[in-house]
């Protein structure tokens, strides 16, 4: 069966290395995963003032999460946590209270940074948020990728054989996890 995976990239930077990683992961994913990005860049700042009347971008974001069988978070670490843009998107998807789009939605968490710890602390913070939102997560393998210039080509090919194999194995484990945990 096909599994619909929504990719949430925790960076809106035009040259985002996490966007590059996401592109590479799509290429390395097994055929049963249909992967599409759920964009976050058009979301306004969340406030519960808008709970009764969601702006169209937030409605579309929430619907895309609801429509996905699973989510793959690909995020940088900013100041040892998750970027504000990602937290903002998650806050939108979680509200109004009792109407979260995230509950029981299986997810993977990966990330790339230029630093040697490869987003480990950022991912730990994200997992804490996802735990609260009742999101089952693939726990192993972990992907803490230290990005080096040229690691991915323009079209998302990985130029390092060891990294490519590691990421392919991750996507295979993720596909198994989605198949085991998706709703219905
Ligand atoms: C960073 N960077 C960074 N790297 C890291 O390993 N740990 C960190 O805590 C931070 N903090 C941080 C804060 C801010 C505001 C910026 C802009 C950057 C560096 C980061 O890894 C690098 O900029 C990546 O390119 C970010 O990923 P994206 O946005 O390119 O996908």
Backbone and ligand atoms as CSV (ligand in chain L), in Angstrom:
chain,resi,resn,atom,element,x,y,z
A,1,UNK,N,N,0.843,-1.206,0.000
A,1,UNK,CA,C,0.000,0.000,0.000
A,1,UNK,C,C,0.872,1.248,0.000
A,2,UNK,N,N,0.341,2.312,-0.567
A,2,UNK,CA,C,1.045,3.594,-0.549
A,2,UNK,C,C,0.795,4.295,0.783
A,3,UNK,N,N,1.808,4.921,1.313
A,3,UNK,CA,C,1.659,5.717,2.530
A,3,UNK,C,C,1.963,7.170,2.195
A,4,UNK,N,N,1.031,8.060,2.549
A,4,UNK,CA,C,1.235,9.490,2.282
A,4,UNK,C,C,2.021,10.125,3.416
A,5,UNK,N,N,3.198,10.649,3.082
A,5,UNK,CA,C,4.057,11.263,4.090
A,5,UNK,C,C,4.159,12.762,3.835
A,6,UNK,N,N,3.811,13.566,4.823
A,6,UNK,CA,C,3.990,15.016,4.749
A,6,UNK,C,C,5.334,15.391,5.345
A,7,UNK,N,N,6.132,16.107,4.568
A,7,UNK,CA,C,7.451,16.530,5.055
A,7,UNK,C,C,7.329,17.948,5.596
A,8,UNK,N,N,7.730,18.137,6.842
A,8,UNK,CA,C,7.731,19.474,7.436
A,8,UNK,C,C,9.181,19.889,7.649
A,9,UNK,N,N,9.595,20.910,6.916
A,9,UNK,CA,C,10.979,21.390,6.983
A,9,UNK,C,C,11.029,22.583,7.931
A,10,UNK,N,N,11.895,22.485,8.931
A,10,UNK,CA,C,11.929,23.497,9.988
A,10,UNK,C,C,12.720,24.744,9.657
A,11,UNK,N,N,12.876,25.036,8.386
A,11,UNK,CA,C,13.625,26.224,7.958
A,11,UNK,C,C,12.961,26.805,6.734
A,12,UNK,N,N,12.862,28.136,6.703
A,12,UNK,CA,C,12.305,28.791,5.518
A,12,UNK,C,C,13.413,29.502,4.742
A,13,UNK,N,N,14.666,29.228,5.079
A,13,UNK,CA,C,15.788,29.852,4.368
A,13,UNK,C,C,15.854,29.331,2.930
A,14,UNK,N,N,16.151,30.236,2.000
A,14,UNK,CA,C,16.158,29.850,0.584
A,14,UNK,C,C,17.218,28.786,0.310
A,15,UNK,N,N,18.335,28.827,1.009
A,15,UNK,CA,C,19.399,27.852,0.767
A,15,UNK,C,C,19.439,26.781,1.865
A,16,UNK,N,N,18.319,26.545,2.505
A,16,UNK,CA,C,18.266,25.627,3.646
A,16,UNK,C,C,18.939,24.276,3.383
A,17,UNK,N,N,19.867,23.913,4.260
A,17,UNK,CA,C,20.511,22.604,4.126
A,17,UNK,C,C,19.536,21.497,4.513
A,18,UNK,N,N,18.557,21.828,5.323
A,18,UNK,CA,C,17.556,20.820,5.679
A,18,UNK,C,C,16.586,20.570,4.526
A,19,UNK,N,N,16.361,21.585,3.717
A,19,UNK,CA,C,15.584,21.382,2.497
A,19,UNK,C,C,16.364,20.453,1.544
A,20,UNK,N,N,17.666,20.649,1.467
A,20,UNK,CA,C,18.505,19.760,0.647
A,20,UNK,C,C,18.438,18.327,1.165
A,21,UNK,N,N,18.517,18.195,2.489
A,21,UNK,CA,C,18.427,16.851,3.082
A,21,UNK,C,C,17.067,16.214,2.768
A,22,UNK,N,N,16.005,17.006,2.883
A,22,UNK,CA,C,14.660,16.482,2.614
A,22,UNK,C,C,14.574,15.968,1.172
A,23,UNK,N,N,15.146,16.730,0.261
A,23,UNK,CA,C,15.137,16.343,-1.155
A,23,UNK,C,C,15.877,15.009,-1.345
A,24,UNK,N,N,17.002,14.879,-0.678
A,24,UNK,CA,C,17.774,13.634,-0.777
A,24,UNK,C,C,16.975,12.462,-0.196
A,25,UNK,N,N,16.288,12.702,0.914
A,25,UNK,CA,C,15.519,11.624,1.548
A,25,UNK,C,C,14.365,11.167,0.655
A,26,UNK,N,N,13.757,12.102,-0.061
A,26,UNK,CA,C,12.685,11.736,-0.994
A,26,UNK,C,C,13.237,10.789,-2.053
A,27,UNK,N,N,14.416,11.106,-2.557
A,27,UNK,CA,C,15.061,10.258,-3.577
A,27,UNK,C,C,15.383,8.856,-3.052
A,28,UNK,N,N,15.718,8.763,-1.775
A,28,UNK,CA,C,16.166,7.493,-1.203
A,28,UNK,C,C,15.023,6.697,-0.575
A,29,UNK,N,N,13.814,7.257,-0.609
A,29,UNK,CA,C,12.674,6.600,0.056
A,29,UNK,C,C,12.193,5.390,-0.736
A,30,UNK,N,N,11.754,4.344,-0.033
A,30,UNK,CA,C,11.167,3.204,-0.728
A,30,UNK,C,C,9.899,3.619,-1.480
A,31,UNK,N,N,9.566,2.833,-2.506
A,31,UNK,CA,C,8.482,3.204,-3.431
A,31,UNK,C,C,7.131,3.350,-2.734
A,32,UNK,N,N,6.941,2.662,-1.592
A,32,UNK,CA,C,5.618,2.743,-0.949
A,32,UNK,C,C,5.372,4.072,-0.235
A,33,UNK,N,N,6.382,4.918,-0.151
A,33,UNK,CA,C,6.182,6.229,0.471
A,33,UNK,C,C,5.937,7.294,-0.598
A,34,UNK,N,N,4.794,7.961,-0.521
A,34,UNK,CA,C,4.496,9.101,-1.396
A,34,UNK,C,C,4.739,10.367,-0.590
A,35,UNK,N,N,5.848,11.041,-0.876
A,35,UNK,CA,C,6.297,12.136,-0.013
A,35,UNK,C,C,6.052,13.500,-0.651
A,36,UNK,N,N,5.401,14.391,0.104
A,36,UNK,CA,C,5.218,15.769,-0.363
A,36,UNK,C,C,5.445,16.721,0.805
A,37,UNK,N,N,5.957,17.892,0.477
A,37,UNK,CA,C,6.199,18.883,1.527
A,37,UNK,C,C,4.889,19.519,1.987
A,38,UNK,N,N,4.776,19.737,3.286
A,38,UNK,CA,C,3.707,20.575,3.837
A,38,UNK,C,C,4.368,21.905,4.201
A,39,UNK,N,N,4.159,22.935,3.367
A,39,UNK,CA,C,4.903,24.182,3.583
A,39,UNK,C,C,4.444,24.950,4.823
A,40,UNK,N,N,5.376,25.649,5.444
A,40,UNK,CA,C,5.050,26.424,6.650
A,40,UNK,C,C,5.295,27.915,6.471
A,41,UNK,N,N,5.863,28.299,5.333
A,41,UNK,CA,C,6.361,29.677,5.207
A,41,UNK,C,C,5.260,30.737,5.125
A,42,UNK,N,N,4.044,30.370,4.768
A,42,UNK,CA,C,2.980,31.369,4.659
A,42,UNK,C,C,2.129,31.489,5.920
A,43,UNK,N,N,2.468,30.728,6.941
A,43,UNK,CA,C,1.697,30.804,8.183
A,43,UNK,C,C,1.994,32.110,8.917
A,44,UNK,N,N,0.962,32.814,9.361
A,44,UNK,CA,C,1.216,33.971,10.231
A,44,UNK,C,C,1.646,33.491,11.621
A,45,UNK,N,N,1.989,34.400,12.500
A,45,UNK,CA,C,2.269,34.009,13.879
A,45,UNK,C,C,0.978,33.531,14.530
A,46,UNK,N,N,1.074,32.411,15.253
A,46,UNK,CA,C,-0.100,31.866,15.916
A,46,UNK,C,C,-0.531,32.737,17.100
A,47,UNK,N,N,-1.833,32.896,17.233
A,47,UNK,CA,C,-2.431,33.429,18.455
A,47,UNK,C,C,-3.801,32.799,18.614
A,48,UNK,N,N,-4.211,32.544,19.846
A,48,UNK,CA,C,-5.546,31.956,20.022
A,48,UNK,C,C,-6.652,32.933,19.681
A,49,UNK,N,N,-6.293,34.194,19.419
A,49,UNK,CA,C,-7.293,35.140,18.912
A,49,UNK,C,C,-7.936,34.617,17.625
A,50,UNK,N,N,-7.182,33.803,16.878
A,50,UNK,CA,C,-7.665,33.315,15.580
A,50,UNK,C,C,-8.249,31.909,15.651
A,51,UNK,N,N,-8.359,31.336,16.867
A,51,UNK,CA,C,-8.870,29.965,16.987
A,51,UNK,C,C,-10.255,29.806,16.368
A,52,UNK,N,N,-11.098,30.814,16.518
A,52,UNK,CA,C,-12.469,30.714,16.020
A,52,UNK,C,C,-12.546,30.985,14.524
A,53,UNK,N,N,-11.488,31.509,13.965
A,53,UNK,CA,C,-11.509,31.904,12.555
A,53,UNK,C,C,-10.100,31.787,11.967
A,54,UNK,N,N,-9.710,30.542,11.699
A,54,UNK,CA,C,-8.357,30.279,11.204
A,54,UNK,C,C,-8.121,30.984,9.865
A,55,UNK,N,N,-6.963,31.602,9.673
A,55,UNK,CA,C,-6.616,32.124,8.348
A,55,UNK,C,C,-6.438,30.957,7.362
A,56,UNK,N,N,-6.674,31.199,6.053
A,56,UNK,CA,C,-6.627,30.127,5.061
A,56,UNK,C,C,-5.318,29.317,5.092
A,57,UNK,N,N,-4.179,29.967,5.283
A,57,UNK,CA,C,-2.900,29.244,5.286
A,57,UNK,C,C,-2.860,28.235,6.434
A,58,UNK,N,N,-3.441,28.599,7.565
A,58,UNK,CA,C,-3.431,27.698,8.716
A,58,UNK,C,C,-4.414,26.550,8.522
A,59,UNK,N,N,-5.555,26.833,7.931
A,59,UNK,CA,C,-6.526,25.774,7.622
A,59,UNK,C,C,-5.905,24.761,6.659
A,60,UNK,N,N,-5.226,25.273,5.637
A,60,UNK,CA,C,-4.586,24.389,4.642
A,60,UNK,C,C,-3.491,23.552,5.298
A,61,UNK,N,N,-2.718,24.172,6.181
A,61,UNK,CA,C,-1.646,23.458,6.870
A,61,UNK,C,C,-2.224,22.320,7.713
A,62,UNK,N,N,-3.249,22.625,8.471
A,62,UNK,CA,C,-3.863,21.623,9.344
A,62,UNK,C,C,-4.496,20.484,8.539
A,63,UNK,N,N,-5.137,20.852,7.446
A,63,UNK,CA,C,-5.767,19.841,6.598
A,63,UNK,C,C,-4.716,18.912,5.993
A,64,UNK,N,N,-3.591,19.481,5.591
A,64,UNK,CA,C,-2.518,18.668,4.987
A,64,UNK,C,C,-1.980,17.655,6.005
A,65,UNK,N,N,-1.904,18.064,7.256
A,65,UNK,CA,C,-1.460,17.130,8.303
A,65,UNK,C,C,-2.503,16.032,8.481
A,66,UNK,N,N,-3.762,16.449,8.531
A,66,UNK,CA,C,-4.845,15.469,8.705
A,66,UNK,C,C,-4.857,14.456,7.560
A,67,UNK,N,N,-4.568,14.916,6.349
A,67,UNK,CA,C,-4.605,14.052,5.159
A,67,UNK,C,C,-3.413,13.100,5.077
A,68,UNK,N,N,-2.333,13.406,5.779
A,68,UNK,CA,C,-1.126,12.579,5.694
A,68,UNK,C,C,-1.253,11.344,6.589
A,69,UNK,N,N,-0.671,10.244,6.148
A,69,UNK,CA,C,-0.604,9.041,6.993
A,69,UNK,C,C,0.491,9.185,8.043
A,70,UNK,N,N,1.498,9.995,7.720
A,70,UNK,CA,C,2.649,10.152,8.612
A,70,UNK,C,C,3.360,11.458,8.283
A,71,UNK,N,N,4.218,11.885,9.210
A,71,UNK,CA,C,4.970,13.130,9.027
A,71,UNK,C,C,6.463,12.858,9.158
A,72,UNK,N,N,7.240,13.590,8.358
A,72,UNK,CA,C,8.687,13.530,8.518
A,72,UNK,C,C,9.194,14.952,8.780
A,73,UNK,N,N,9.692,15.170,10.001
A,73,UNK,CA,C,10.247,16.475,10.363
A,73,UNK,C,C,11.728,16.501,10.009
A,74,UNK,N,N,12.103,17.490,9.214
A,74,UNK,CA,C,13.509,17.658,8.820
A,74,UNK,C,C,13.904,19.060,9.265
A,75,UNK,N,N,14.647,19.130,10.358
A,75,UNK,CA,C,14.796,20.460,10.970
A,75,UNK,C,C,16.219,20.818,11.373
A,76,UNK,N,N,16.558,22.094,11.238
A,76,UNK,CA,C,17.812,22.559,11.823
A,76,UNK,C,C,17.667,22.741,13.329
A,77,UNK,N,N,18.795,23.007,13.955
A,77,UNK,CA,C,18.824,23.416,15.364
A,77,UNK,C,C,19.210,24.891,15.380
A,78,UNK,N,N,18.367,25.707,15.981
A,78,UNK,CA,C,18.692,27.131,16.134
A,78,UNK,C,C,18.842,27.411,17.619
A,79,UNK,N,N,20.008,27.877,17.998
A,79,UNK,CA,C,20.282,28.218,19.397
A,79,UNK,C,C,19.887,27.093,20.349
A,80,UNK,N,N,20.312,25.891,19.926
A,80,UNK,CA,C,20.142,24.682,20.743
A,80,UNK,C,C,18.694,24.254,20.939
A,81,UNK,N,N,17.803,24.723,20.040
A,81,UNK,CA,C,16.404,24.314,20.106
A,81,UNK,C,C,15.856,24.247,18.682
A,82,UNK,N,N,14.524,24.209,18.564
A,82,UNK,CA,C,13.948,24.200,17.218
A,82,UNK,C,C,13.698,25.632,16.760
A,83,UNK,N,N,13.776,25.880,15.447
A,83,UNK,CA,C,13.515,27.223,14.937
A,83,UNK,C,C,12.099,27.693,15.302
A,84,UNK,N,N,11.954,28.983,15.537
A,84,UNK,CA,C,10.646,29.551,15.848
A,84,UNK,C,C,9.609,29.265,14.781
A,85,UNK,N,N,10.021,29.262,13.513
A,85,UNK,CA,C,9.045,29.009,12.439
A,85,UNK,C,C,8.435,27.616,12.562
A,86,UNK,N,N,9.228,26.659,13.019
A,86,UNK,CA,C,8.710,25.294,13.174
A,86,UNK,C,C,7.778,25.209,14.379
A,87,UNK,N,N,8.187,25.820,15.477
A,87,UNK,CA,C,7.323,25.799,16.670
A,87,UNK,C,C,5.990,26.474,16.373
A,88,UNK,N,N,6.063,27.581,15.631
A,88,UNK,CA,C,4.847,28.305,15.244
A,88,UNK,C,C,3.912,27.404,14.423
A,89,UNK,N,N,4.477,26.679,13.472
A,89,UNK,CA,C,3.664,25.785,12.629
A,89,UNK,C,C,3.018,24.693,13.484
A,90,UNK,N,N,3.803,24.118,14.395
A,90,UNK,CA,C,3.263,23.062,15.253
A,90,UNK,C,C,2.140,23.613,16.130
A,91,UNK,N,N,2.328,24.821,16.643
A,91,UNK,CA,C,1.277,25.433,17.467
A,91,UNK,C,C,-0.023,25.569,16.664
A,92,UNK,N,N,0.068,26.003,15.423
A,92,UNK,CA,C,-1.127,26.080,14.569
A,92,UNK,C,C,-1.805,24.718,14.448
A,93,UNK,N,N,-1.009,23.707,14.139
A,93,UNK,CA,C,-1.577,22.370,13.900
A,93,UNK,C,C,-2.200,21.747,15.140
A,94,UNK,N,N,-1.819,22.246,16.304
A,94,UNK,CA,C,-2.272,21.654,17.569
A,94,UNK,C,C,-3.553,22.265,18.106
A,95,UNK,N,N,-4.041,23.298,17.465
A,95,UNK,CA,C,-5.144,24.082,18.036
A,95,UNK,C,C,-6.345,24.148,17.105
A,96,UNK,N,N,-7.576,24.511,17.536
A,96,UNK,CA,C,-7.972,24.802,18.915
A,96,UNK,C,C,-7.832,23.575,19.824
A,97,UNK,N,N,-7.821,23.830,21.114
A,97,UNK,CA,C,-7.654,22.773,22.102
A,97,UNK,C,C,-8.648,21.639,21.852
A,98,UNK,N,N,-8.126,20.413,21.838
A,98,UNK,CA,C,-8.981,19.252,21.594
A,98,UNK,C,C,-9.153,18.938,20.114
A,99,UNK,N,N,-8.643,19.804,19.235
A,99,UNK,CA,C,-8.796,19.603,17.793
A,99,UNK,C,C,-7.430,19.526,17.114
A,100,UNK,N,N,-6.455,18.973,17.812
A,100,UNK,CA,C,-5.119,18.867,17.235
A,100,UNK,C,C,-5.109,17.936,16.029
A,101,UNK,N,N,-4.353,18.315,15.006
A,101,UNK,CA,C,-4.200,17.452,13.826
A,101,UNK,C,C,-3.104,16.407,14.045
A,102,UNK,N,N,-2.367,16.516,15.149
A,102,UNK,CA,C,-1.185,15.666,15.326
A,102,UNK,C,C,-1.446,14.354,16.057
A,103,UNK,N,N,-2.532,14.275,16.818
A,103,UNK,CA,C,-2.715,13.132,17.708
A,103,UNK,C,C,-2.634,11.803,16.966
A,104,UNK,N,N,-1.756,10.922,17.411
A,104,UNK,CA,C,-1.541,9.564,16.887
A,104,UNK,C,C,-1.004,9.529,15.465
A,105,UNK,N,N,-0.492,10.659,14.980
A,105,UNK,CA,C,0.083,10.688,13.627
A,105,UNK,C,C,1.537,10.256,13.706
A,106,UNK,N,N,1.901,9.117,13.132
A,106,UNK,CA,C,3.290,8.663,13.258
A,106,UNK,C,C,4.282,9.608,12.582
A,107,UNK,N,N,5.466,9.746,13.162
A,107,UNK,CA,C,6.420,10.726,12.647
A,107,UNK,C,C,7.863,10.264,12.768
A,108,UNK,N,N,8.669,10.818,11.887
A,108,UNK,CA,C,10.120,10.700,11.969
A,108,UNK,C,C,10.705,12.076,12.224
A,109,UNK,N,N,11.860,12.110,12.887
A,109,UNK,CA,C,12.542,13.373,13.202
A,109,UNK,C,C,13.999,13.242,12.781
A,110,UNK,N,N,14.423,14.097,11.864
A,110,UNK,CA,C,15.818,14.099,11.416
A,110,UNK,C,C,16.280,15.543,11.260
A,111,UNK,N,N,17.573,15.738,11.112
A,111,UNK,CA,C,18.030,17.107,10.895
A,111,UNK,C,C,19.498,17.187,10.534
A,112,UNK,N,N,19.830,18.318,9.914
A,112,UNK,CA,C,21.214,18.593,9.532
A,112,UNK,C,C,21.625,19.953,10.079
A,113,UNK,N,N,22.868,20.029,10.531
A,113,UNK,CA,C,23.413,21.323,10.925
A,113,UNK,C,C,24.870,21.380,10.499
A,114,UNK,N,N,25.425,22.580,10.536
A,114,UNK,CA,C,26.846,22.705,10.209
A,114,UNK,C,C,27.691,22.305,11.418
A,115,UNK,N,N,27.076,22.292,12.575
A,115,UNK,CA,C,27.800,21.944,13.802
A,115,UNK,C,C,27.920,20.441,13.974
A,116,UNK,N,N,28.877,20.039,14.809
A,116,UNK,CA,C,29.207,18.612,14.956
A,116,UNK,C,C,28.122,17.809,15.656
A,117,UNK,N,N,27.263,18.455,16.445
A,117,UNK,CA,C,26.241,17.656,17.124
A,117,UNK,C,C,25.015,17.428,16.245
A,118,UNK,N,N,25.043,17.995,15.040
A,118,UNK,CA,C,24.063,17.617,14.019
A,118,UNK,C,C,22.608,17.705,14.434
A,119,UNK,N,N,22.218,18.745,15.135
A,119,UNK,CA,C,20.844,19.029,15.579
A,119,UNK,C,C,20.347,18.152,16.735
A,120,UNK,N,N,21.257,17.475,17.431
A,120,UNK,CA,C,20.826,16.557,18.498
A,120,UNK,C,C,19.966,17.252,19.557
A,121,UNK,N,N,20.382,18.440,19.968
A,121,UNK,CA,C,19.602,19.130,21.010
A,121,UNK,C,C,18.293,19.675,20.454
A,122,UNK,N,N,18.325,20.162,19.239
A,122,UNK,CA,C,17.094,20.634,18.605
A,122,UNK,C,C,16.086,19.503,18.477
A,123,UNK,N,N,16.563,18.343,18.043
A,123,UNK,CA,C,15.671,17.189,17.889
A,123,UNK,C,C,15.108,16.750,19.243
A,124,UNK,N,N,15.921,16.827,20.289
A,124,UNK,CA,C,15.437,16.444,21.624
A,124,UNK,C,C,14.290,17.364,22.041
A,125,UNK,N,N,14.428,18.656,21.750
A,125,UNK,CA,C,13.340,19.587,22.073
A,125,UNK,C,C,12.099,19.265,21.248
A,126,UNK,N,N,12.307,18.989,19.955
A,126,UNK,CA,C,11.158,18.676,19.097
A,126,UNK,C,C,10.441,17.430,19.598
A,127,UNK,N,N,11.207,16.424,19.990
A,127,UNK,CA,C,10.574,15.193,20.496
A,127,UNK,C,C,9.751,15.455,21.751
A,128,UNK,N,N,10.225,16.362,22.583
A,128,UNK,CA,C,9.440,16.716,23.766
A,128,UNK,C,C,8.092,17.315,23.388
A,129,UNK,N,N,8.096,18.179,22.399
A,129,UNK,CA,C,6.849,18.787,21.918
A,129,UNK,C,C,5.942,17.705,21.324
A,130,UNK,N,N,6.523,16.842,20.506
A,130,UNK,CA,C,5.726,15.792,19.845
A,130,UNK,C,C,5.203,14.769,20.854
A,131,UNK,N,N,5.960,14.509,21.903
A,131,UNK,CA,C,5.469,13.606,22.956
A,131,UNK,C,C,4.174,14.148,23.545
A,132,UNK,N,N,4.199,15.432,23.853
A,132,UNK,CA,C,3.014,16.057,24.447
A,132,UNK,C,C,1.828,15.976,23.495
A,133,UNK,N,N,2.101,16.087,22.185
A,133,UNK,CA,C,1.023,16.075,21.187
A,133,UNK,C,C,0.619,14.654,20.783
A,134,UNK,N,N,1.132,13.655,21.507
A,134,UNK,CA,C,0.737,12.258,21.295
A,134,UNK,C,C,1.112,11.761,19.893
A,135,UNK,N,N,2.294,12.161,19.457
A,135,UNK,CA,C,2.814,11.751,18.149
A,135,UNK,C,C,3.801,10.595,18.336
A,136,UNK,N,N,3.439,9.378,17.881
A,136,UNK,CA,C,4.386,8.268,17.977
A,136,UNK,C,C,5.572,8.510,17.035
A,137,UNK,N,N,6.781,8.291,17.553
A,137,UNK,CA,C,7.971,8.607,16.756
A,137,UNK,C,C,8.887,7.413,16.569
A,138,UNK,N,N,9.436,7.301,15.363
A,138,UNK,CA,C,10.521,6.347,15.136
A,138,UNK,C,C,11.707,6.807,15.985
A,139,UNK,N,N,12.185,5.917,16.865
A,139,UNK,CA,C,13.255,6.314,17.794
A,139,UNK,C,C,14.644,5.931,17.303
A,140,UNK,N,N,14.723,4.821,16.575
A,140,UNK,CA,C,16.007,4.380,16.014
A,140,UNK,C,C,15.794,3.900,14.588
A,141,UNK,N,N,16.701,4.165,13.672
A,141,UNK,CA,C,17.947,4.921,13.866
A,141,UNK,C,C,17.690,6.422,14.010
A,142,UNK,N,N,18.682,7.112,14.547
A,142,UNK,CA,C,18.637,8.560,14.636
A,142,UNK,C,C,19.454,9.144,13.490
A,143,UNK,N,N,19.062,10.346,13.044
A,143,UNK,CA,C,19.836,11.023,11.989
A,143,UNK,C,C,20.262,12.396,12.489
A,144,UNK,N,N,21.513,12.468,12.930
A,144,UNK,CA,C,22.108,13.751,13.317
A,144,UNK,C,C,23.195,14.050,12.292
A,145,UNK,N,N,22.815,14.746,11.251
A,145,UNK,CA,C,23.720,14.901,10.113
A,145,UNK,C,C,24.529,16.192,10.198
A,146,UNK,N,N,25.842,16.041,10.165
A,146,UNK,CA,C,26.684,17.239,10.043
A,146,UNK,C,C,26.881,17.520,8.569
A,147,UNK,N,N,26.373,18.663,8.151
A,147,UNK,CA,C,26.387,19.013,6.730
A,147,UNK,C,C,27.750,19.555,6.325
A,148,UNK,N,N,28.236,19.042,5.190
A,148,UNK,CA,C,29.458,19.586,4.574
A,148,UNK,C,C,29.095,20.069,3.182
A,149,UNK,N,N,29.658,21.174,2.783
A,149,UNK,CA,C,29.366,21.730,1.458
A,149,UNK,C,C,29.556,20.657,0.382
A,150,UNK,N,N,28.590,20.560,-0.523
A,150,UNK,CA,C,28.698,19.598,-1.622
A,150,UNK,C,C,28.180,18.212,-1.283
A,151,UNK,N,N,27.656,18.025,-0.068
A,151,UNK,CA,C,27.158,16.701,0.323
A,151,UNK,C,C,26.004,16.253,-0.573
A,152,UNK,N,N,25.180,17.225,-0.980
A,152,UNK,CA,C,24.071,16.911,-1.890
A,152,UNK,C,C,24.221,17.726,-3.168
A,153,UNK,N,N,23.864,17.107,-4.297
A,153,UNK,CA,C,23.852,17.855,-5.550
A,153,UNK,C,C,22.561,18.649,-5.647
A,154,UNK,N,N,22.505,19.535,-6.644
A,154,UNK,CA,C,21.302,20.336,-6.944
A,154,UNK,C,C,20.033,19.487,-6.964
A,155,UNK,N,N,20.098,18.322,-7.613
A,155,UNK,CA,C,18.881,17.515,-7.776
A,155,UNK,C,C,18.703,16.484,-6.645
A,156,UNK,N,N,19.429,16.668,-5.546
A,156,UNK,CA,C,19.161,15.866,-4.356
A,156,UNK,C,C,19.910,14.548,-4.276
A,157,UNK,N,N,20.916,14.370,-5.117
A,157,UNK,CA,C,21.733,13.156,-5.002
A,157,UNK,C,C,22.765,13.358,-3.894
A,158,UNK,N,N,23.049,12.286,-3.159
A,158,UNK,CA,C,24.038,12.346,-2.091
A,158,UNK,C,C,25.401,11.961,-2.665
A,159,UNK,N,N,26.424,12.787,-2.391
A,159,UNK,CA,C,27.737,12.564,-3.010
A,159,UNK,C,C,28.648,11.691,-2.149
A,160,UNK,N,N,28.192,11.318,-0.966
A,160,UNK,CA,C,29.005,10.477,-0.081
A,160,UNK,C,C,28.318,9.126,0.081
A,161,UNK,N,N,28.990,8.058,-0.332
A,161,UNK,CA,C,28.363,6.724,-0.392
A,161,UNK,C,C,27.906,6.247,0.987
A,162,UNK,N,N,28.734,6.481,2.012
A,162,UNK,CA,C,28.382,6.028,3.359
A,162,UNK,C,C,27.143,6.739,3.884
A,163,UNK,N,N,27.096,8.062,3.665
A,163,UNK,CA,C,25.934,8.847,4.107
A,163,UNK,C,C,24.690,8.418,3.340
A,164,UNK,N,N,24.855,8.177,2.045
A,164,UNK,CA,C,23.717,7.763,1.231
A,164,UNK,C,C,23.131,6.450,1.744
A,165,UNK,N,N,23.980,5.505,2.044
A,165,UNK,CA,C,23.535,4.202,2.537
A,165,UNK,C,C,22.820,4.354,3.891
A,166,UNK,N,N,23.397,5.175,4.745
A,166,UNK,CA,C,22.811,5.445,6.062
A,166,UNK,C,C,21.411,6.057,5.920
A,167,UNK,N,N,21.285,7.030,5.028
A,167,UNK,CA,C,19.989,7.697,4.839
A,167,UNK,C,C,18.981,6.760,4.172
A,168,UNK,N,N,19.450,5.904,3.283
A,168,UNK,CA,C,18.543,4.935,2.651
A,168,UNK,C,C,17.998,3.965,3.706
A,169,UNK,N,N,18.860,3.527,4.594
A,169,UNK,CA,C,18.440,2.620,5.681
A,169,UNK,C,C,17.438,3.314,6.593
A,170,UNK,N,N,17.684,4.601,6.861
A,170,UNK,CA,C,16.736,5.344,7.679
A,170,UNK,C,C,15.357,5.346,7.030
A,171,UNK,N,N,15.294,5.639,5.738
A,171,UNK,CA,C,14.002,5.730,5.053
A,171,UNK,C,C,13.305,4.375,5.009
A,172,UNK,N,N,14.063,3.329,4.942
A,172,UNK,CA,C,13.487,1.987,4.967
A,172,UNK,C,C,12.882,1.695,6.348
A,173,UNK,N,N,13.605,2.050,7.400
A,173,UNK,CA,C,13.091,1.868,8.767
A,173,UNK,C,C,11.861,2.747,8.990
A,174,UNK,N,N,11.902,3.955,8.445
A,174,UNK,CA,C,10.764,4.872,8.580
A,174,UNK,C,C,9.523,4.298,7.882
A,175,UNK,N,N,9.715,3.733,6.697
A,175,UNK,CA,C,8.584,3.141,5.967
A,175,UNK,C,C,7.965,2.000,6.772
A,176,UNK,N,N,8.789,1.167,7.373
A,176,UNK,CA,C,8.285,0.070,8.218
A,176,UNK,C,C,7.500,0.630,9.405
A,177,UNK,N,N,8.037,1.679,9.999
A,177,UNK,CA,C,7.384,2.304,11.152
A,177,UNK,C,C,6.017,2.871,10.770
A,178,UNK,N,N,5.965,3.534,9.623
A,178,UNK,CA,C,4.694,4.118,9.152
A,178,UNK,C,C,3.666,3.020,8.909
A,179,UNK,N,N,4.107,1.952,8.259
A,179,UNK,CA,C,3.185,0.848,7.957
A,179,UNK,C,C,2.612,0.257,9.251
A,180,UNK,N,N,3.439,0.195,10.285
A,180,UNK,CA,C,3.007,-0.404,11.559
A,180,UNK,C,C,2.131,0.538,12.381
A,181,UNK,N,N,2.281,1.835,12.198
A,181,UNK,CA,C,1.634,2.788,13.113
A,181,UNK,C,C,0.578,3.673,12.489
A,182,UNK,N,N,0.408,3.629,11.174
A,182,UNK,CA,C,-0.555,4.573,10.592
A,182,UNK,C,C,-1.986,4.186,10.956
A,183,UNK,N,N,-2.842,5.184,11.007
A,183,UNK,CA,C,-4.228,4.957,11.441
A,183,UNK,C,C,-4.998,4.158,10.396
A,184,UNK,N,N,-5.990,3.421,10.881
A,184,UNK,CA,C,-6.904,2.714,9.996
A,184,UNK,C,C,-6.263,1.573,9.265
L,1,LIG,C1,C,22.316,28.346,13.805
L,1,LIG,N1,N,23.163,27.251,13.624
L,1,LIG,C2,C,23.269,26.324,14.637
L,1,LIG,N2,N,23.874,25.101,14.428
L,1,LIG,C3,C,23.915,24.187,15.405
L,1,LIG,O1,O,24.440,23.103,15.195
L,1,LIG,N3,N,23.386,24.448,16.639
L,1,LIG,C4,C,22.780,25.629,16.915
L,1,LIG,O2,O,22.298,25.820,18.023
L,1,LIG,C5,C,22.719,26.618,15.909
L,1,LIG,N4,N,22.125,27.820,16.136
L,1,LIG,C6,C,21.813,28.635,15.090
L,1,LIG,C7,C,20.967,29.731,15.278
L,1,LIG,C8,C,20.583,30.512,14.203
L,1,LIG,C9,C,19.617,31.641,14.422
L,1,LIG,C10,C,21.070,30.209,12.915
L,1,LIG,C11,C,20.634,31.026,11.718
L,1,LIG,C12,C,21.922,29.154,12.722
L,1,LIG,C13,C,23.800,26.977,12.324
L,1,LIG,C14,C,22.914,26.111,11.471
L,1,LIG,O3,O,23.290,24.759,11.635
L,1,LIG,C15,C,23.062,26.473,9.987
L,1,LIG,O4,O,22.731,27.849,9.794
L,1,LIG,C16,C,22.177,25.640,9.082
L,1,LIG,O5,O,22.370,26.030,7.738
L,1,LIG,C17,C,20.695,25.792,9.463
L,1,LIG,O6,O,19.895,24.913,8.700
L,1,LIG,P1,P,19.004,25.476,7.497
L,1,LIG,O7,O,18.198,26.625,7.995
L,1,LIG,O8,O,19.998,25.926,6.428
L,1,LIG,O9,O,18.194,24.322,7.039
